Amino acid sequence: MWHVILLGLLGGLLAGNALPHFVRGITRRPYPCAFGNGPVPNLLAGWSGFVLAGLCLWWADLPRHPLAAFVSISVGVLLIGLFHAGPGAFGRPEPDGQDPRHAPTRA
C-alpha cells in the first residue's frame, strides 16, 4: 500500500504543478519556469509534468487501494496548489511585473 500512497502523492504533485505551466503555455503568457519564462518552455514543462504524473499513477496500481490512492492524489494536488497560491516558485512575482496580490482595487 505504501507504493500507492507515495506514487499517488507524487502523481498529484506533478499533475498539479503541470497545470499552470501547460495553461500559460497554450495561452502564450509568460510564467516562471526553470527552462525559461516563455510559452514554449512552459508548454513543454506542463506536458512533461502530465506525462510523468500519468506514469506515476499508472505504476501506483490505483485500483488495488482506491481510498488511499484518492486521498494521496488529492493531498498532492492540494499541497502544490497551496505552494503556487502562496510563495510560488522561489517566491518570484509574475514575470510581467504585476503581482495579483497587490493589484489596484476598482472603485
C-alpha positions, -999 to 999 in steps of 0.1 A, spaced: 0 0 0 29 24 6 38 25 -31 2 35 -39 4 64 -13 39 76 -24 33 73 -61 -2 88 -57 12 118 -38 40 123 -64 15 120 -93 -8 146 -76 21 169 -71 33 166 -107 -1 170 -122 -10 200 -101 23 216 -109 19 208 -146 -15 225 -149 -4 262 -146 26 257 -168 5 240 -195 -22 266 -194 3 295 -196 20 278 -225 -11 273 -246 -24 308 -238 10 322 -248 16 340 -215 49 341 -195 52 322 -163 82 314 -141 97 282 -153 132 266 -148 136 263 -185 126 298 -194 95 320 -188 82 319 -224 52 300 -237 71 271 -253 92 262 -223 61 263 -201 41 242 -226 68 216 -226 72 217 -188 34 213 -184 32 185 -210 61 166 -195 46 170 -160 14 155 -171 32 126 -188 53 119 -156 22 122 -134 4 97 -156 33 73 -154 34 76 -116 -3 70 -113 -1 41 -137 27 25 -117 8 31 -85 -18 3 -93 -46 26 -81 -74 0 -82 -57 -21 -55 -62 6 -28 -87 31 -42 -92 51 -10 -55 55 -3 -49 65 -39 -77 91 -39 -65 106 -6 -28 107 -16 -35 122 -51 -58 148 -35 -33 158 -9 -6 161 -36 -27 184 -57 -37 204 -26 -1 208 -15 12 220 -48 -18 243 -52 -11 259 -18 25 263 -29 15 281 -61 -11 302 -43 14 312 -16 51 318 -22 52 303 -57 84 291 -73 113 308 -54 89 335 -42 92 353 -75 65 377 -87 47 373 -120 71 379 -149 51 408 -163 58 427 -130 22 426 -118 17 407 -86 -20 399 -84 -19 402 -46 -11 438 -49 -33 448 -78 -51 481 -75 -87 479 -64 -115 491 -86 -140 516 -72 
